[in-house]
Amino acid sequence: MSCFIFDEQLYGDDQGHNDKVAVCVVETHVKYLTIPFDARLRKEAMLQQVFTDDFIVQYENLSLEQYQILGIKKDLVRSVYEHFKGRCVDVLVPYAVGLRAYVNQKAIAKEGHAVIFIDDFRRYCLVTILEGLKVSLPRRLIQTDVEHLIKEIKRSQQKYMNERQFSDQALNVVVVSNHKELLSVLSTQQFYTQENLIYVDDDYPALVGMKSARFGMHFDLPEKIARDKRHQEFRLNLIFLTVAGGLLMAALIFFTLTYQYKNAMQVEFNRLQAQYLKDDNVLLRESQRKFVGILTESPKVQLANVYYDFVSSVPIGQVVKSITIQRFGKDTWQFHGETQVTDALGLGKSFLKEGVFATARVKEVMSAGEWAEHIELELTHGL
């Protein structure tokens, strides 16, 4: 991949004429913005509004709430793509970002120090201040004489310190340059200590940084950005419609199954209810038939007399709990009855063996947790 610096003229080595190019643009703008945590949902809109609509912007996080916004004019971006028409502009970043990549690769920066980078372009110098991720606007200084150049460098440092944000600490600096004469004068006049003056032997350090660095930003053509934005919105709308359609379909299936289940349960309930009524009627008719049979087939057994004698023999203070008559033969019946004490008048009294029940068997039993008397009597046609 061929690398270039795009300025008043094009700097770079285009040997091999690679299809892919990496370009850093000198004419860029930098601003800073603090976005409170509670406003992060509006972050994108706030960052885009830092520059006017004729800029393409990229941003970097300096801290949790602080952002560095870099802008390049749309016309300049179009000029870069037009110049390399027919080739793929794989990387397009600000010059200061390419220079920052060089400083990081060479491990030049000292901890707690900012870097004043003076890049010698022969007719002029570019002065850029780098502090961690922060970058300043490259300042173009015409090379009239070294003394004038030093004054302007000191002025650039003071201007950066005045505009410096997000830090109250003093600014310690390291001066890095490929301008050997300038560094020699700075050392002689003791503007900076010798250990804070670093010479680099690269004609275009930003290009060296561009060759192997990987950047988290890229300035695309405005038309491509707008097209990508439309595609992104279309994808988001498609995802929304797909999810909404899926939820609606799931709801329809759920309500359909619920409705069908409810109907099926209602049909089953109606069937069971009808079956219950049918079985109940059958049992009722069968019970009636058996009772009529008892009365008609055994006329010699006077059941009314048996019932009357049983009730009459129950002592005062006791009640009839149950009566059962079972048939054991054509003319033989078995009578079972139970009485239970209800108040003090019935205590100590026993069933009276009179009338039909003169030969009855009476015994005390425990029924439902209470004492009761059980009466048994065998009935024949002679009764």
C-alpha positions in Angstrom: 0.0 0.0 0.0 1.4 3.4 -1.0 1.3 6.3 1.5 0.9 10.0 0.9 0.7 13.3 2.6 -1.9 15.5 0.9 -1.0 19.2 1.3 -0.2 22.1 -1.0 1.6 19.4 -2.9 1.6 15.6 -2.7 4.4 13.9 -0.6 5.1 10.2 -0.8 6.6 7.3 -2.5 4.4 5.8 -5.2 6.8 3.0 -6.2 4.9 0.0 -7.4 1.7 1.9 -8.0 -0.3 -0.1 -5.6 -4.1 -0.2 -6.1 -4.5 0.7 -2.4 -3.4 4.0 -1.0 -3.2 5.5 2.5 -3.5 9.3 2.7 -3.1 11.8 5.6 -4.5 15.3 5.1 -2.7 18.3 6.6 -5.6 20.7 6.5 -7.8 19.4 9.3 -9.6 20.9 12.3 -9.8 19.7 15.9 -12.3 20.5 18.6 -13.1 19.1 22.0 -16.5 18.3 23.6 -17.6 17.1 27.1 -20.8 15.1 27.0 -22.4 14.3 30.5 -23.2 10.7 31.2 -26.9 11.4 31.3 -26.7 12.8 27.7 -25.0 9.8 26.1 -28.1 8.8 24.2 -27.7 12.0 22.2 -24.0 11.6 21.8 -23.9 11.0 18.0 -26.1 14.0 17.2 -24.1 16.3 19.6 -20.8 15.2 18.0 -22.0 15.8 14.5 -23.2 19.3 15.4 -19.7 20.4 16.5 -18.8 21.3 12.9 -21.0 22.7 10.2 -22.6 20.5 7.4 -19.7 21.1 5.0 -17.4 19.0 7.3 -17.0 15.2 7.6 -16.2 14.4 11.2 -14.7 11.5 13.2 -14.3 11.4 16.9 -12.2 9.7 19.6 -12.8 9.1 23.3 -10.3 10.9 25.5 -12.1 9.8 28.7 -15.5 8.7 29.8 -17.2 12.0 29.1 -14.6 13.8 26.9 -14.3 13.6 23.1 -11.9 14.8 20.5 -13.6 15.6 17.2 -11.6 15.9 14.0 -13.1 17.4 10.9 -12.1 17.6 7.2 -14.0 19.7 4.7 -16.1 17.6 2.3 -14.6 19.4 -0.8 -11.1 18.5 0.4 -12.1 14.8 0.9 -13.6 14.8 -2.7 -10.4 16.3 -4.0 -8.4 13.4 -2.4 -10.6 10.8 -3.9 -10.6 12.6 -7.3 -6.8 12.7 -7.3 -6.6 8.9 -6.7 -9.5 8.1 -9.0 -9.3 4.5 -10.2 -7.4 3.5 -7.0 -8.8 2.4 -3.6 -8.3 5.0 -0.9 -8.1 2.5 1.9 -7.1 4.9 4.7 -7.8 8.7 4.9 -6.9 10.3 8.2 -5.7 13.7 9.5 -1.9 14.3 9.3 -1.7 14.6 13.1 -3.2 11.1 13.5 -0.5 9.7 11.2 2.2 11.5 13.1 0.8 10.2 16.4 1.1 6.6 15.0 4.8 7.3 14.2 5.4 8.6 17.8 3.7 5.5 19.2 5.7 3.1 16.9 9.0 4.7 17.9 8.1 4.9 21.6 9.3 8.5 21.6 6.8 10.0 24.1 7.8 10.0 27.7 5.3 9.3 30.4 3.6 12.5 31.6 5.1 14.5 28.6 3.5 16.1 25.6 5.4 15.9 22.2 6.1 19.0 20.2 6.8 17.5 16.7 8.5 19.8 14.2 8.3 18.2 10.8 10.7 19.7 8.2 9.2 20.1 4.7 12.1 22.1 3.5 10.1 25.3 2.5 8.2 25.2 5.7 7.7 23.3 9.0 4.6 21.8 10.5 4.4 22.1 14.2 2.0 19.6 15.9 1.6 19.0 19.6 0.6 15.5 20.7 -0.5 14.6 24.2 -1.7 11.0 24.6 -4.6 10.7 22.1 -4.9 14.5 21.9 -3.6 16.2 18.8 -3.4 19.9 17.9 -3.9 21.5 14.6 -0.7 21.4 12.6 0.7 24.9 12.4 2.6 25.8 9.2 5.7 27.9 9.8 7.6 29.3 6.8 11.4 28.8 7.2 12.8 32.3 7.0 15.4 31.8 9.7 15.9 29.5 12.7 15.5 32.3 15.3 12.1 33.3 13.9 11.1 29.6 13.8 12.0 29.1 17.5 9.9 32.1 18.5 6.9 30.7 16.6 7.4 27.3 18.1 7.3 28.8 21.6 4.2 30.7 20.7 2.6 27.5 19.5 3.4 25.8 22.8 2.0 28.8 24.8 -1.2 28.8 22.6 -1.7 25.1 23.2 -1.3 25.5 26.9 -3.8 28.3 27.0 -6.4 26.3 25.0 -5.6 23.0 26.8 -8.6 21.3 28.2 -9.4 18.4 30.6 -6.2 18.8 32.6 -5.0 21.0 35.4 -1.4 19.5 35.4 1.6 21.5 34.2 2.7 20.7 30.6 6.0 18.9 30.3 7.2 18.6 26.7 9.6 16.7 24.6 10.7 18.3 21.3 11.0 15.8 18.4 12.1 16.8 14.9 13.9 15.8 11.7 15.3 19.3 11.5 18.8 18.9 12.9 19.9 22.5 12.8 16.8 23.6 14.7 17.4 21.1 17.5 21.0 22.2 17.7 20.0 25.8 18.2 17.4 24.8 20.8 20.1 22.9 22.7 22.6 25.7 22.5 20.2 28.4 23.7 18.9 26.0 26.4 15.3 26.5 25.6 14.9 22.8 26.4 17.1 20.3 28.2 19.2 18.0 26.0 17.3 14.9 27.1 14.1 16.4 25.9 15.3 17.1 22.4 15.0 14.0 20.1 16.2 13.8 16.5 14.5 11.4 14.1 16.1 10.6 10.7 13.0 10.2 8.6 12.1 12.6 5.8 8.3 12.2 6.3 7.6 10.6 9.7 3.8 10.6 9.2 4.2 8.3 6.2 6.3 5.9 8.2 3.6 5.9 10.8 0.9 5.3 8.1 2.6 2.2 6.7 2.1 -0.2 9.5 -0.5 1.4 11.8 -4.2 0.4 12.0 -6.5 3.4 12.4 -9.9 3.5 14.2 -11.2 6.2 11.8 -11.5 6.8 8.1 -12.9 9.7 6.1 -15.2 8.5 3.3 -16.7 10.4 0.5 -19.9 12.3 1.6 -21.9 10.4 -1.0 -20.7 7.1 0.3 -21.5 8.1 3.9 -25.0 9.2 3.0 -25.5 5.9 1.0 -24.2 3.8 3.9 -26.5 5.7 6.3 -29.5 5.0 4.1 -28.5 1.3 3.9 -28.0 1.2 7.7 -31.5 2.8 8.2 -32.9 0.3 5.7 -31.3 -2.6 7.5 -32.6 -1.3 10.9 -36.1 -0.8 9.5 -36.0 -4.3 8.0 -34.8 -5.8 11.3 -37.6 -3.8 13.1 -40.2 -5.0 10.6 -38.9 -8.6 10.8 -39.0 -8.6 14.6 -42.4 -6.9 14.7 -43.8 -9.3 12.1 -42.4 -12.2 14.0 -44.0 -11.0 17.3 -47.3 -10.3 15.5 -47.2 -13.8 14.0 -46.4 -15.4 17.4 -49.2 -13.4 18.9 -51.7 -14.6 16.2 -50.6 -18.2 16.6 -50.9 -17.9 20.4 -54.4 -16.4 20.3 -55.5 -18.9 17.6 -54.2 -21.9 19.7 -55.8 -20.4 22.8 -59.1 -19.9 21.0 -59.0 -23.4 19.6 -58.1 -24.9 23.0 -60.9 -22.9 24.7 -63.4 -24.2 22.1 -62.1 -27.8 22.5 -62.4 -27.5 26.3 -65.9 -26.1 25.9 -66.9 -28.9 23.6 -65.4 -31.5 26.0 -67.1 -29.9 29.0 -70.5 -29.9 27.2 -70.0 -33.6 26.3 -69.1 -34.5 29.8 -72.0 -32.5 31.2 -74.4 -34.2 28.8 -72.9 -37.6 29.7 -73.3 -36.9 33.4 -76.9 -35.9 32.9 -77.5 -39.0 30.8 -75.8 -41.3 33.4 -77.7 -39.5 36.2 -81.0 -40.2 34.5 -80.1 -43.8 33.9 -79.2 -44.3 37.6 -82.4 -42.5 38.7 -84.5 -44.7 36.5 -82.7 -47.8 37.6 -83.2 -46.8 41.3 -86.8 -46.2 40.7 -87.2 -49.5 38.9 -85.5 -51.4 41.8 -87.6 -49.6 44.4 -90.8 -50.3 42.5 -89.7 -53.9 42.2 -89.1 -54.1 46.0 -92.6 -52.9 46.6 -94.3 -55.0 44.0 -92.3 -58.2 44.4 -92.6 -58.5 48.2 -96.0 -57.3 49.2 -96.0 -59.6 52.3 -93.2 -57.5 53.8 -94.8 -54.4 55.2 -92.0 -51.9 54.9 -94.1 -49.1 56.2 -94.7 -51.0 59.4 -91.0 -51.8 59.8 -90.1 -48.1 59.3 -92.8 -47.0 61.8 -91.7 -49.5 64.5 -88.0 -48.5 64.1 -88.6 -44.8 64.5 -91.0 -45.4 67.4 -88.3 -47.5 69.2 -85.7 -44.7 69.1 -85.4 -43.1 72.6 -85.9 -39.4 73.2 -82.6 -37.5 72.8 -81.4 -39.8 70.0 -81.9 -39.5 66.2 -81.9 -41.9 63.3 -78.6 -41.7 61.5 -79.1 -44.3 58.7 -81.5 -47.0 57.5 -80.5 -49.7 55.0 -82.6 -52.6 53.7 -80.9 -55.3 51.7 -82.5 -58.3 50.0 -80.9 -61.7 50.5 -83.6 -64.0 48.9 -87.0 -64.0 47.4 -88.7 -63.4 50.8 -85.8 -62.5 53.0 -84.5 -59.0 53.8 -81.9 -57.6 56.1 -82.5 -54.4 58.0 -79.6 -52.2 59.3 -80.1 -49.0 61.2 -78.1 -46.7 63.4 -79.1 -44.2 66.0 -77.0 -41.5 67.7 -77.3 -39.4 70.9 -78.0 -35.7 70.2 -78.5 -34.3 73.7 -78.4 -35.3 77.4 -81.9 -36.9 77.3 -80.6 -39.7 75.2 -77.6 -40.6 77.4 -77.8 -44.0 78.9 -80.9 -45.0 76.9 -81.0 -48.0 74.6 -83.1 -48.8 71.5 -86.5 -50.3 72.6 -87.1 -53.8 71.3 -90.8 -53.7 70.5 -93.1 -54.7 67.7 -91.3 -55.9 64.7 -87.9 -55.2 66.4 -88.6 -57.5 69.4 -85.9 -59.9 68.1 -83.5 -57.3 66.8 -79.8 -57.3 67.6 -78.5 -54.1 69.2 -74.8 -53.3 69.7 -72.8 -50.1 70.4 -70.4 -49.1 67.7 -68.1 -46.1 66.9 -69.3 -44.1 64.0 -67.6 -40.9 62.7 -65.7 -40.6 66.0 -68.9 -40.8 68.1 -70.7 -43.7 69.9 -73.8 -45.0 68.2 -76.2 -48.0 68.4 -76.4 -50.4 65.5 -79.6 -52.3 65.0 -79.9 -55.4 62.8 -83.1 -57.3 62.0 -83.9 -60.1 59.5 -87.2 -59.6 57.7 -89.3 -62.4 56.2 -92.6 -62.7 54.4 -94.3 -63.4 57.7 -93.9 -59.8 58.9 
